[in-house]
């Protein structure tokens, strides 16, 4: 099986940085260097080429990385299967999940809590990046499982539907727009609009919705761009412009009256989210247990909400 030195090598090889690997593993950079030197002596090869501050893999290093990637996945699954043979709920293992901001902040926390209560010996890690970088992290084996908005035409991954999220136009209750509540699409060309940064799933969804009204982001002359859902929400709470945010992220502010939902005819933004796994890892039992629990959790939540609305 792999030893700690191989895991150190994996982090340096994927990060292409000794210092970043040290941060990930919570050990010193000299310790990272020592582990790599030990491996190089063991295999009697050089694993990295060092040119100034940059690091790249040698041909031998690339071969070792392929085997270490396979070994990590087998070791992870082996530990879970063996320790959970008699009682699945005491099984050991790890799960690194990669998601976009909306899912990380407003969807996954209660699922992580529920999963941890059922499987207390499984180490959980949540990686939060914007949508376009999550798929890359999955393909680079930085994460075990991903949740992304929509699907890409990539045959190396498999998608499984999770839930649907809604993005809505909102403004501060103090804004003049709140009195109107109805905004015509053409007005977006003239009023200030706050948007997420390029690469975010929310911006992608808004862009697609605007196109249906024959508008583009470029048509919005007074654009304010903020990175991150919370940054955008806090800006809108203090400003008077319009912004587009996931409904889940502003539910509390809508309920207490700090924000007001606006209506823009022709613009309805529903975006599906999917679990994403690398082809060949569909049978990963830790992934499957997490997907099953998360799906069940939100199916029950939706059922409770619908039941309350009927009464």
Steps between C-alpha positions, in 0.01 A plus 500: 500500500600863467702660776490863610786585265283403202224727626749784532613432144137509380442844652822645358425344159144634484579841651837524320616684809688386810363788707136439401539129575633594844190714562263221393672237717568731797870418511810709439653552156831339608299191603341494152844517340630220722213266405556565128874440534429170678277386213760604242763296683263204527426496125844635401341764274421869496129572539504876440684753291564822690554820301510803727168511685320270255464123534407244236480122491766292331395213271554260791302731728203489262505120505511494880212749518277274289556210738467713814164636375373144450648391832337784696156412367544127567635564849210734581240248386681207663507671839127575481401150386711315758420718802131506412466126434317427828346844557490756220452787743842453661682480166807719457586701192499846347291706262609820330207675337536789257212743448419853391429781747121466516512127572789539748329770703133412489455134404787282622547602870191314632582202277858489632364511855258214435767294321748556784245382756444178304866444407709669773828337391495637146706817459307765305655782298309762301676681214323818392582638155303664225325264261753494217782386731314220681498264201873553447566412865302177457688399185830587671406266790511786751146410611303174517158634407366823351173687483471729199241710327382343174691251289804517273556282196785304659493122471748446785242588767152381595219731612218425745222754572499649851269802529381816327591849617332830407681829437285808557527879455498684834567845643516667838165589659632859508546512122259686273484179297328327793199726455466398136557127548445455124806572285488474123798325336591813302540695825805287585689703240450816707493403868801388709529121517732304733635172360723210600850465356588327174516123541224481760198277440263778603635735234478224239133441589421872485677535166297216350174649633578844357565350157139378492398866528751592229728669752863439594718589797662762275163677468505575874689829509511549878656170608636434847693172524566323830672169567294268718136463595536647848692803371228570244220454755662730755555761230133490401393539864690830514439623145193581292572314176360174366685172529457133411548248781406137574169484687658277766755769580246777567206306648557647848538858374181469291311367801612779735443769236858617448490396134211503252448257216445672165315374196656527154259365233663236282785431743467178701822338613482135605835320511544127567793374706658158448730267686802432280730197522794391290417211267610180669436628852120464492519199734692698766301413813583817694383714210185292466416524871542878486291538184226282649490698825510844332226410252281356776555806720381747236216280380367502857557876530309563177214274612470682833498839326232391253291353784513829695405704192185288453384575852 
